[in-house]
Amino acid sequence: MSEKQLRPIDAPFVALGPSGVAIRDRLGQLTPADEKVLRLTGEHLGRLASQDLALRCAQGHEHNSESWAARKQGLTAASSSRWAGSITKASHDQWALSRRGQLAYIQGLEAGVRTLMHRLSQPLGEKGTRRDPGGYQSHHEWFVKSRRLAVLEHRLDVARAEREAGIVHVVRGGRRLLNTRHNLAAAGLTEEQWRQRWEAERWFLAADGESGKRFGNETIRVSPDGEVSIKLPAPLAHLANTKHGRYVLASKVAFAHRGAEWADRIEANRAVAYRIHYDAERGRWYLTASWQKPVVKTVPLDTARAHGMVGVDTNADHFAAYLLDRHGNPVGDPRRFPYDLTGTAGHRDAQVRHAITRLLHWAKRCGVTAIGLENLDFTAEKTREKHGRRKRFRQLISGIPTGKLKARLVSMAAEQGLAIVAVDPAYTSMWGDQHWRKPLTSNKRKMSRHDAASVAIGRRALGHPIRRRTAPPHDDQSDRRGHRTAQAEPGIQERQGTRPPVTERAHDARPRTGTTRTRVTSASNTAWYARSSGSWHPMSLLDTV
């Protein structure tokens, strides 16, 4: 029986740091006049934004700088040059985002079509493997899936034709909220409540920053003492309560998070973008400030590995973490950082932030400078074409917050001075359970499959093979045979798999004819030593060279 072929495993790399900052504060002391001005301004600019987005989508691939300038010129008369610039830029960004989503949709359809064609070509009842699914269980299921294949092929043809023509479908306010209109009873909303949310999501109250201008933004200006003023569009200039067509809000803001960094930026007249948003569910107004920053320069991979690594296994309800020294040996006991992803989006976001904060603080106390994390992406793994009967499994992997987790962890780790080493997730759970779960289990330590996977992730991030080195055979208490060395070079993938059976007895001193020994072993019941950087360092029995 041939050995299972391993898929290519990508090399670990240090993830890039964050490239932007966003902070938010509540506008808590607005007067009725302030709210009226904000509503009128948002409705007026939102109407212009909807019209401009429709024009941008209609242009498709024919869009160029001249058409962009013409759209901006048409909006300037109904607002201002700066409002027009913010609206046209937002329309362009939304079109580009829709194009990326369209490509992801096409790739998902292609994966589904390939899976269905493969399964339909298999005999009924054919068992699948770890890599490829098997055939369907009955004639009825085969017929239903053949109909679904025809539907997906039609959708794929339509999506490809629209992409070639530059056609995208965008809903200002969100497609999910739009579809909620047809299921108000299930959403627990009245028509009036839904209408308030719909209108609030379609308002436009966002302005890009400008370096060199006063406090970094001429359209929505926030002074160092927290005073917020807005440059009103031309049709609403009569509502201004100060000169130059500006309206000053009664509420002041005070950013508790990164407030000093924000103050230093606006005092130097550097660009800061602002967005005013109304939460219709809570009845609150918020102001969000954002700005770009140079990408945090990543440390070299060797530097990140110098003080060991914390391996983290991401699961649907917790982070499983284990501390490893720079030689790849597990230190101490495994740690778990739970989170609850049920409930509202705000609750889920807070749970993820809290778990990440606890993880980073523990990593800092351990003295490491990097965290090993799987570079997860379940886009092709949660389709019902591949795991049609495994609904609970699809729900499980769909619940893991991969995208939000990576963005938040990288950003929060950069503030703590920690690097994120991304590793290929291939076989980490399987090999971790095979090689590390049983050796690390004791009467005082309970190891789960997730804990063992965190050890495998940390070792891969450190550049060590996942496989645990077994104790060498020995015939006495001396080290006469020398130290056991690795059986394969670091670039060979099979070195991490299951060790092949030994055809000759390890203690047999008589070599067989036509064979050569490839292992050099030593025996010691006290300690192991490894050669590194010209010196000898004591290591534990679990170390791998």
WOLINQUI-V688458 format. One record per pair of residues at least 4 apart in sequence whose C-alpha atoms are under 7 Angstrom apart, sorted by the first residue. I is the first residue (numbers start at 1). J is the second residue. Records with the same first field share a line. If there is no record, write none. Layout:
I: J, J
This chain:
9: 424, 426
10: 424
11: 423
12: 421, 422, 423, 424, 461
13: 301, 421, 422, 423
14: 298, 301, 419, 420, 421, 422
15: 420, 421, 422
16: 296, 298
17: 295, 296, 297, 298, 410, 411, 414
18: 295, 296, 410, 411
19: 292, 293, 294, 295
20: 291, 292, 293
21: 290, 291, 292
22: 288, 289, 290, 291
23: 257, 288, 289, 290
24: 255, 286, 287, 288, 289
25: 253, 254, 255, 286, 287, 288
26: 253, 285, 286, 287
27: 251, 252, 253, 285, 286, 287
28: 251
29: 250, 251
30: 34, 35, 249, 250, 251
31: 35, 250
32: 36
33: 37
34: 38, 249
35: 39
36: 40
37: 41
38: 42
39: 43
40: 44
41: 45
42: 46, 203, 204, 205
43: 47, 203
44: 48
45: 49, 203, 204
46: 50, 202, 203, 204
47: 51
48: 52
49: 53, 87
50: 54
51: 55
52: 56, 88, 91
53: 57, 91
54: 58
55: 59
56: 60, 91
57: 95, 167, 168
59: 63
60: 166, 167
61: 166
63: 67
64: 68
65: 69
66: 70
67: 71
68: 72
69: 73
70: 74
71: 75
72: 76, 84, 85, 88
75: 79, 84
76: 80, 81, 84
78: 233, 234, 235
79: 83, 84, 233, 234
80: 84, 233, 234
81: 85
82: 86, 219
83: 87, 207
84: 88
85: 89
86: 90, 207, 208
87: 91
88: 92
89: 93
90: 94
91: 95
92: 96
93: 97
94: 98
95: 99
96: 100
97: 101
98: 102, 168, 170
99: 103, 168
100: 104
101: 105
102: 106
103: 107
104: 108
105: 109
106: 110, 156, 159
107: 111
108: 112, 380
109: 113, 152, 156
110: 114
111: 115, 380
112: 116, 385
113: 117, 149, 152, 153
114: 118
115: 119, 385, 386
116: 120, 149, 385
117: 121
118: 122
119: 133, 134, 135, 136
120: 135, 142
122: 126, 134, 135
123: 135
124: 135, 136, 137, 138
125: 135, 136, 137
126: 134, 135
127: 134, 135
128: 132, 133, 134
129: 133
133: 386
136: 141, 142
137: 141
138: 142
139: 143
140: 144
141: 145
142: 146
143: 147
144: 148
145: 149
146: 150
147: 151
148: 152
149: 153
150: 154
151: 155
152: 156
153: 157
154: 158
155: 159
156: 160
157: 161
158: 162
159: 163
160: 164
161: 165
162: 166, 167
163: 167
171: 175
172: 202
173: 177, 198, 201, 202
174: 178
175: 179
176: 180
177: 181
180: 184, 187
181: 194
183: 187
184: 188, 189, 190
185: 189
189: 193, 194
190: 194
191: 195
192: 196
193: 197
194: 198
195: 199
196: 200, 280
197: 201, 280
198: 202
199: 203
200: 278, 280
205: 275, 276
206: 274, 275, 276
207: 219, 220, 273, 274, 275
208: 272, 273, 274
209: 216, 217, 271, 272, 273
210: 216, 217, 270, 271
211: 216, 269, 270, 271
212: 216, 269, 270
213: 217, 218, 269
214: 218, 269
215: 221, 222, 223, 266, 267, 269, 270
216: 266, 269, 270, 271, 272
217: 221, 271, 272, 273
219: 230, 231
220: 229, 230, 231, 274
221: 228, 229, 230
222: 226, 227, 228, 229
223: 227, 228
224: 263
226: 252, 253, 254
227: 252, 253
228: 248, 249, 252
229: 246, 247, 248, 249
230: 246, 247, 248
231: 245, 246, 247
232: 236, 237, 245, 246, 247
233: 237
237: 245
240: 245, 246, 247
241: 246, 247, 248
242: 246, 247
255: 259
258: 262
259: 263
260: 264
261: 265
262: 266
263: 267
264: 268
265: 269, 270
266: 270
271: 291
272: 289, 290, 291
273: 289, 290, 291
274: 287, 288, 289, 290
275: 287, 288, 289
276: 286, 287, 288
277: 285, 286, 287
278: 284, 285, 286
279: 283, 284, 285
280: 284
299: 303, 304
300: 304
301: 305
302: 306
304: 369, 370, 419
305: 309, 326, 462
306: 326
307: 325, 326, 368, 369
308: 324, 325, 326, 368
309: 323, 324, 325, 326, 368, 370, 371, 372, 458, 462
310: 321, 322, 323, 324, 363, 370, 371, 372, 458
311: 321, 322, 323, 371, 372, 373, 454, 455, 457, 458
312: 319, 320, 321, 322, 372, 373, 454, 457
313: 319, 320, 321, 373, 450, 453, 454
314: 318, 319, 320
315: 319, 400
316: 396, 397, 399, 400
317: 338, 339, 340, 341
318: 336, 337, 338, 339
319: 336, 337, 338
320: 335, 336, 337, 450, 451, 454
321: 334, 335, 336, 451, 454
322: 330, 334, 335, 451, 454, 455
323: 330, 331
324: 328, 329, 330, 331, 458
325: 329, 330, 331
326: 462
327: 543
328: 459, 462, 464, 543
329: 542, 543
330: 455
333: 445
334: 451
337: 355, 359
338: 355
339: 351, 352, 355
340: 348, 351
341: 348
342: 348
343: 347, 348
344: 348
345: 349
346: 350
347: 351
348: 352
349: 353
350: 354
351: 355
352: 356
353: 357
354: 358
355: 359
356: 360, 409
357: 361
358: 362
359: 363
360: 364, 413
361: 365
362: 366
363: 367, 368
364: 368
369: 418, 419
370: 418, 419, 420, 421
371: 419, 420, 421
372: 420, 421, 422, 423, 457, 458, 461
373: 420, 421, 422, 423, 457
374: 422, 423, 424, 425, 457
375: 422, 423, 424, 425
376: 402, 425
377: 402
378: 382
382: 387, 394, 397, 398
383: 387
384: 388
387: 394
390: 394
391: 395
392: 396
393: 397
394: 398
395: 399
396: 400
401: 405
402: 406
403: 407
404: 408
405: 409
406: 410
407: 411
408: 412
409: 413
410: 414, 420
411: 415
412: 416
413: 417, 418, 419
414: 418, 419
421: 461
423: 460, 461
427: 431
428: 432, 453, 456, 457
429: 433, 449, 450, 453
430: 434
431: 435, 466
432: 436, 437, 452, 453, 455, 456
433: 437, 449, 452, 453
435: 467, 468
436: 440, 452, 468
437: 441, 447, 448, 449, 452
440: 447
441: 445, 446, 447
442: 446
447: 451, 452
448: 452
449: 453
450: 454
451: 455
452: 456
453: 457
454: 458
455: 459
456: 460, 466
457: 461
458: 462
459: 463, 464, 465, 466
460: 464, 465, 466
465: 496
466: 496
467: 496, 497
468: 542, 544
469: 542, 543, 544
472: 521, 522, 523
473: 506, 507, 523
474: 522, 523
477: 523, 524, 525
478: 523, 524
479: 522, 523, 524
480: 522
481: 520, 521, 522
482: 520, 521, 522
483: 520, 521, 522
484: 519, 520, 521, 522
485: 520, 545
486: 545
488: 492, 495
527: 540
528: 538, 539, 540, 541
529: 536, 537, 538, 539
530: 536, 537, 538, 539
531: 535, 536, 537
532: 536
539: 543
